[in-house]
Amino acid sequence: MGFGYPKTIFGELVFNTGMVGYTETLTDPSYAGQILTLTYPLIGNYGVPDPDVTDESGIPEFFESDRIQARGLVIHELSEIASHWNLKMTLDEWLYKQGVPGISGIDTRSLTKKLRTSGVMMAALAVSDSEIDVDTVKEQLSQANPYTSEQFMDTVSIKQPQIFGTEKDCVVIIDTGVKNAILRNVRNLGYKVVKLPWNATIDQVLSYNPKGVILSNGPGDPEKCPQTIQTAKQLIEKNIPTLGICLGAQIIGLAGGATTYKLKYGHRGQNKSCVNLSNNQVYVTSQNHGYGIDPNSLKNTDFDLWFTNADDDTVEGIRHKNKKIIAVQFHPEASPGPYDCKYVFEELDNLIKEGETNKK
């Protein structure tokens, strides 16, 4: 059964294993260009909160961006009745308002098994009040632009700088599709946030005299962000305290001489176990990415492996051997959770304060 907005869309079909947080997930810019499948069987039972509610810094409180970023939604069962203390609308109403189609009644776990076996693939989702011509949709799908060829930065990144907070000390966030939760966590550290476009130059970054820099999460192939990679190279050279998150981690890896590759079906969910090699402790993390850093390529760089994935040994974090540069593949800001790895932001704060102590 179709719901949301009636239209036909094409995108890379991916799956997320999280049990909650469909509002945060759907508004995560890392899902741009993708049709999202949720493995949890019942979706929509707590509805959707008010998009206009912001915190004291003006950052939206319940959403990770200003709109739904996924092109379409595939679920097993849609809850047409929703109940929650901050309910504003149902999931169906929200998707309709945002112009996004959805389909329910799908065996999403069987679909997920196919994606795990064959890998993510291009797909079509058609919702219509009239009969759908399947052959026409198939023909359109065969001619659709593949996900790997798409350029996302012009749609997910801001055009002009944005500032949140009034503190003297700031952290610059280079926006390659940043989640609002990253902004919130930096604000909680006590810094003003300066959000810059994805192609900001090193001179533009340094013009704000930042205490630190964050390269954000985002969609697509990191190699399609050459300007960001160039800026990251200069951040490394100048030894400016820097944290890369998700796509930002891949960009830092490329800037440091490593290589990246596309994963078969990616890591998307809230239950991904990662091992911190510095203390051999396992953390449960929130993830959403389809590309990774090639572990073998790190041998040719000045980066050490910091975190690994407990399931498949993929790279989950790197740390520069002698400079204040760290990066994690998972999402330390979580949202909707779990929050085991929020301390990664404190690691950035420690690098900032360490530099200030050395200056003194």
ABEGO torsion letter per residue (X at the ends): XBBEBBBBBBBBBBBBABABGAAAAAABAAABGBBBBBABABBGAAEBBBAABBBAAGBBAABABABBABABBBBABBBABBBBAABABBAAAAAAAAGBBBBBGBBAAAAAAAAAAAEBBBBBBBBBABBBBAAAAAAAAAABBBAAABBAAAAABBABBBBBEABABBBBBBBAGBBAAAAAAAAAAGBBBBBBBAABBAAAAAAAGBABBBBBBEBEBAAABAAAAAAAAAAAAAGBBBBBBEAAAAAAAAAAGBBBBBBAAEBBEAABBBBBAAAGBBBBBBBBBABBBBAAAAAABABBBABBBAAAGBBABBBBAABBBBBBABBAAEOAOBAAAAAAAAAAAAAAAAAAAAAX
